[in-house]
Every structure is written in structure tokens, then in C-alpha cells.
Amino acid sequence: MKTVALPGGERVPALGLGSWRMGESSARTRADEVAAVRRALDLGLALVDTAEMYADGGAERVIGEALEGRREEVFLVSKVYPHNAGRRAAVAACERSLERLRTDRIDLYLLHWRGTVPLAETVEAFERLRAGGKIRHWGVSNFDVEDLDELWALPHGARCAANQVYYSASQRGVEAALVPRQRGRGLPLMAYCPLDEGALARHAGLAAIGRRHGASAAQVAIAWLLTRPDVIVIPKASRAEHLQQNRTAADLELTPADLAEIDRLLPPPKRRGPIKVV
Ligand SMILES: NC(=O)c1ccc[n+]([C@@H]2O[C@H](COP(=O)([O-])OP(=O)(O)OC[C@H]3O[C@@H](n4cnc5c(N)ncnc54)[C@H](OP(=O)(O)O)[C@@H]3O)[C@@H](O)[C@H]2O)c1
């Protein structure tokens, strides 16, 4: 499996599993979701992304159950709500996430998006959590270039280990300014909604490229993101067939002709605009 280096040098898997919309419904669905996360681990998807927001802690609970006895196998990412990102509140929110995740540490803890709490307070809380061993790294999400510049100017701001943003073959707005800025600083980008919440799996052009490789459109969309340096891709999947496909997307080698065709089908915007947020 391809890996990506965090700013401190630790390498993490470039392909993992998202968990938005897990933990929302019945006990039977929940059991299926626990099984799906375990299947992802069996397949070697060794990075799992979640957040306190997802199903109001429900997704973290699903993952906690799935990781029982298998915690060492994954790089675990969770996120704090902006309104919980204060000096003391972030520490309390992290403790609650740890309990739901049934673990003593989160590998990467992200500020889900910018709210009204001053960034300096959040960084202070994250550094306290790191010093106490509750989190190993911290980062941000939905930050554009100006937000990162503000963060990097703060004491310890350069310790930020990743920025998670919307990035997919059809949503390439981040390529105008954010991607080069992050690359220049060696800050990995975690690509969320890599399948446009499932829509890219039905893209006719990507499907045609996939057919040449015996692959699906979704696999092409994931493999395309994996060709980008310093990008970590976190498709969410609960169906066994999807999990299997997504894992093997890492072995799909797109040719220069495939990449040129994707640029033609889904070109990046010519001018910089606001980054897409869901
Ligand atoms: N930081 C943020 O603000 C933020 C925002 C959004 C998302 N995220 C994170 O990023 C993760 C991924 O984004 P997302 O869940 O919104 O969307 P996504 O990963 O782009 O798409 C997920 C959807 O695609 C389907 N799917 C997965 N693999 C497939 C395949 N091989 N073929 C066909 N369909 C497939 C899934 O179906 P099944 O589940 O039925 O298999 C699910 O409906 C989230 O789960 C979350 O962890 C973060």
C-alpha cells in the first residue's frame, strides 16, 4: 500500500476508510457496519476516518466496536466540532471520543472546520492533548490557504499534520492554490468525498476508462487521487463489494493516456474559487 509522510516523517497509508453516515440507524445495520469496518481492516485499509459529529458519536461507537482487539492495526483519525474546540472543551470532547472509540489515543485529531473559537486556543488544547498522549498528531479540515497561513503563524501552528478537504476527480478547485501551498510546506491533504458521495461511481467517462483495465468508475476515481503526491484518500464504503473494489483501486495503474483523458473529461477550474465544503 502506498504511504504518505506526515510532516514529522511518520508514514501513513494513502488509502483508508471514511465513516460518515455510519452509526445512524438500527442495531442490525450497526452490526453490518461493524462487520464492514472489520472487513476493511482485513483487506488492509489501515486508516479509518471518523468524527464526533457523525451520527452524534454513533460512527465512533461503530468503529470502537470494530477495533476491539485490533487497535494496533489502524491509524485512527477523528475530529472535534468547532464549537467544542476551546481550550478546555476540546480536551473534554477528545476524552468523550476516546471513550466511544474504546481506545486510549487518537492518531490524528482534526478541527472539523473553522468556527468562532480563536485558532490559538484550539492549538493550545491540541498541544496539551498531544503532550498527555491522548492524541499523537493534530490537524485541521476545510481550511483554505489563508486559514493555513494564519495557523502556521501561531506558536506551534507548524505542528499541524494534515488538512482534510473535499477533493475528487470532479471537484478539483483545491488544485488552484491549496494543493501547491500544502505541497510546498509538506502538509498532506486528506481527500474527502473522493467519490462525490457515490455519484462518481456512475460517471460514464470514468467507467469507459475503467473498462480498459477491468475496473469500475469508482476504482478509477480513487486510483486517480492516489496518483497525486501527499494525498490520503478516504472513501466511505459499507458494502463488501465496494470495500473490495476500493482496496484494489490502489493496485490500478492509470496510464498517461488515462490521466490525459480524465483532464479532458473533468478539467480543473481555470480560476481559483472557494473550496467546496459539504
Ligand atoms: N472533513 C469533512 O468535513 C468531511 C466531509 C465529508 C466527508 N468526510 C469524510 O470523508 C469520507 C468520505 O466521504 P463521503 O462518505 O461523504 O463520500 P464518498 O466516500 O465520496 O462516497 C461514499 C458513498 O459511495 C459509495 N461507494 C463506496 N465505494 C463504492 C464503489 N466502489 N462503487 C460504488 N459506490 C461506492 C458508498 O456506498 P456504501 O456505503 O453503500 O458502500 C457511499 O454511498 C466520509 O465518510 C468522512 O469520513 C469528511
The ligand as an ORCA input file, in Angstrom:
! r2SCAN-3c Opt
* xyz 0 1
  N     -13.914     16.780      6.976
  C     -15.118     16.919      6.457
  O     -15.745     17.976      6.551
  C     -15.727     15.743      5.745
  C     -16.876     15.914      4.949
  C     -17.392     14.801      4.275
  C     -16.791     13.567      4.420
  N     -15.687     13.405      5.229
  C     -15.028     12.097      5.403
  O     -14.714     11.571      4.109
  C     -15.326     10.288      3.961
  C     -15.694     10.032      2.519
  O     -16.677     10.932      2.056
  P     -18.234     10.528      1.872
  O     -18.561      9.379      2.741
  O     -19.018     11.762      2.083
  O     -18.365     10.165      0.345
  P     -17.612      9.171     -0.645
  O     -16.583      8.396      0.058
  O     -17.243     10.011     -1.813
  O     -18.819      8.204     -1.105
  C     -19.415      7.291     -0.242
  C     -20.545      6.611     -0.985
  O     -20.017      5.914     -2.106
  C     -20.442      4.557     -2.088
  N     -19.318      3.751     -2.576
  C     -18.159      3.476     -1.945
  N     -17.358      2.712     -2.694
  C     -18.034      2.484     -3.846
  C     -17.736      1.725     -5.006
  N     -16.587      1.072     -5.145
  N     -18.683      1.698     -6.004
  C     -19.854      2.362     -5.878
  N     -20.184      3.087     -4.799
  C     -19.285      3.150     -3.781
  C     -20.759      4.240     -0.648
  O     -21.730      3.206     -0.598
  P     -21.847      2.092      0.581
  O     -21.614      2.792      1.880
  O     -23.233      1.582      0.395
  O     -20.826      1.021      0.328
  C     -21.311      5.583     -0.164
  O     -22.660      5.711     -0.512
  C     -16.531     10.362      4.915
  O     -17.103      9.097      5.172
  C     -15.906     11.044      6.094
  O     -15.137     10.128      6.857
  C     -15.150     14.491      5.859
*
